[in-house]
């Protein structure tokens, strides 16, 4: 960055309890951290072999609006036959989203999400973005 600080993209893999039951599944969490406020190099450790990418400066539009992702949702089908075959709804840019799957607009994604056996991906934000629309915005905030 121009002011001499730097950012680092950190990723961790953990096991997490699924939001709709007692199923434990792997999850990957990624976050940008800023130095020196949130992270710093370890003294005496060489980082010469660490891949480094310099980010392009944001455009004025990106700077004004903030980060945006492509719109739409995709369904990763679980397989099987019948109406309850299930699957996972992902954001279109989720790493777990199937390549070449048709992009679903919001109303269709909500219809699909309400089908038996379909769950929302917690890695890409599909769960955080679609759950309030499906269950009401007060869901999870102590309101009945």
C-alpha positions as CSV (number, residue, x, y, z in Angstrom):
1,X,0.0,0.0,0.0
2,X,1.1,3.5,-0.6
3,X,1.4,4.3,3.1
4,X,3.8,1.4,3.7
5,X,1.3,-1.0,5.3
6,X,0.4,-4.3,3.7
7,X,-2.4,-6.7,3.8
8,X,-2.4,-10.5,3.9
9,X,-5.1,-13.0,2.9
10,X,-5.3,-15.6,5.6
11,X,-7.2,-18.9,5.3
12,X,-8.0,-21.6,7.9
13,X,-9.8,-24.9,7.6
14,X,-11.8,-26.1,10.6
15,X,-14.8,-28.4,11.4
16,X,-18.0,-26.6,12.1
17,X,-21.4,-27.6,13.3
18,X,-24.0,-27.3,10.5
19,X,-26.7,-24.7,11.0
20,X,-29.6,-27.0,10.5
21,X,-28.8,-29.9,12.8
22,X,-26.1,-31.8,14.5
23,X,-23.9,-32.5,11.4
24,X,-20.3,-31.5,11.5
25,X,-18.7,-30.5,8.2
26,X,-15.5,-29.0,7.1
27,X,-15.4,-25.2,6.6
28,X,-12.9,-22.8,5.2
29,X,-12.8,-19.3,6.4
30,X,-10.8,-16.5,4.7
31,X,-10.1,-13.0,5.8
32,X,-7.9,-10.1,4.9
33,X,-5.8,-8.8,7.7
34,X,-3.9,-5.5,7.8
35,X,-0.4,-5.0,9.1
36,X,0.8,-3.8,11.5
37,X,-2.6,-3.5,13.3
38,X,-3.7,-7.1,13.0
39,X,-0.6,-9.1,12.0
40,X,3.1,-8.7,11.9
41,X,6.1,-10.8,10.7
42,X,7.8,-13.1,13.1
43,X,11.3,-11.9,14.0
44,X,14.1,-14.0,12.4
45,X,11.8,-15.7,9.9
46,X,12.5,-15.3,6.1
47,X,9.5,-14.7,4.0
48,X,11.4,-14.7,0.7
49,X,9.7,-18.0,-0.5
50,X,6.2,-16.7,0.3
51,X,4.3,-15.9,-2.9
52,X,3.5,-12.2,-3.2
53,X,1.0,-10.5,-5.4
54,X,0.5,-6.8,-5.6
55,X,-3.1,-5.7,-5.8
56,X,-4.2,-3.2,-8.4
57,X,-5.5,0.0,-6.9
58,X,-9.3,0.1,-6.7
59,X,-11.2,2.1,-9.3
60,X,-13.1,5.2,-8.1
61,X,-16.4,3.2,-8.5
62,X,-15.0,0.3,-6.4
63,X,-13.7,2.7,-3.8
64,X,-17.1,4.4,-3.5
65,X,-19.2,1.2,-3.5
66,X,-16.9,-1.2,-1.8
67,X,-16.3,-4.8,-2.7
68,X,-19.0,-6.4,-4.8
69,X,-19.5,-9.9,-6.0
70,X,-21.3,-11.2,-9.1
71,X,-25.1,-11.5,-8.6
72,X,-27.0,-14.8,-8.7
73,X,-26.9,-18.2,-7.1
74,X,-26.2,-21.8,-8.3
75,X,-27.4,-25.2,-7.1
76,X,-25.0,-28.0,-6.5
77,X,-27.2,-31.0,-6.9
78,X,-26.7,-33.8,-4.4
79,X,-27.8,-36.5,-6.8
80,X,-30.4,-39.1,-6.4
81,X,-34.0,-39.2,-7.7
82,X,-37.3,-37.7,-6.7
83,X,-38.3,-34.3,-5.3
84,X,-36.2,-34.6,-2.1
85,X,-32.8,-35.2,-3.8
86,X,-31.3,-32.2,-2.2
87,X,-28.3,-30.0,-2.9
88,X,-26.5,-26.9,-1.8
89,X,-27.2,-23.3,-2.9
90,X,-24.0,-21.3,-3.5
91,X,-23.2,-17.8,-4.5
92,X,-22.0,-17.8,-8.1
93,X,-18.4,-17.0,-7.1
94,X,-18.2,-19.6,-4.4
95,X,-15.2,-22.0,-4.8
96,X,-17.6,-24.9,-4.1
97,X,-20.1,-23.9,-6.7
98,X,-20.3,-26.3,-9.7
99,X,-18.8,-25.0,-12.9
100,X,-21.3,-24.4,-15.7
101,X,-24.4,-24.6,-13.4
102,X,-27.2,-22.3,-14.5
103,X,-27.3,-19.0,-12.6
104,X,-30.4,-18.6,-10.5
105,X,-31.9,-15.1,-9.9
106,X,-33.0,-14.4,-6.3
107,X,-36.6,-15.5,-6.6
108,X,-35.7,-18.8,-8.1
109,X,-32.8,-19.3,-5.6
110,X,-35.3,-18.8,-2.7
111,X,-37.7,-21.3,-4.3
112,X,-34.9,-23.9,-4.6
113,X,-33.7,-23.2,-1.0
114,X,-37.1,-24.1,0.3
115,X,-37.1,-27.6,-1.3
116,X,-36.6,-30.6,1.0
117,X,-33.0,-31.6,1.4
118,X,-31.5,-28.3,0.1
119,X,-29.2,-26.3,2.3
120,X,-27.4,-23.0,2.0
121,X,-23.6,-22.8,1.8
122,X,-22.1,-21.3,4.9
123,X,-18.7,-20.8,3.2
124,X,-19.7,-18.2,0.6
125,X,-22.4,-16.3,2.5
126,X,-25.4,-17.9,0.8
127,X,-26.7,-18.8,4.3
128,X,-26.1,-15.4,5.7
129,X,-27.7,-13.6,2.8
130,X,-30.7,-15.9,2.0
131,X,-31.7,-17.1,5.5
132,X,-33.1,-13.7,6.6
133,X,-35.2,-13.5,3.4
134,X,-36.5,-17.1,4.0
135,X,-37.0,-17.0,7.7
136,X,-37.5,-13.3,8.5
137,X,-34.9,-10.7,9.4
138,X,-35.5,-11.1,13.2
139,X,-34.4,-14.8,13.0
140,X,-31.4,-15.3,15.1
141,X,-31.8,-12.0,17.1
142,X,-33.8,-13.4,20.0
143,X,-37.2,-12.4,18.5
144,X,-39.9,-15.1,18.2
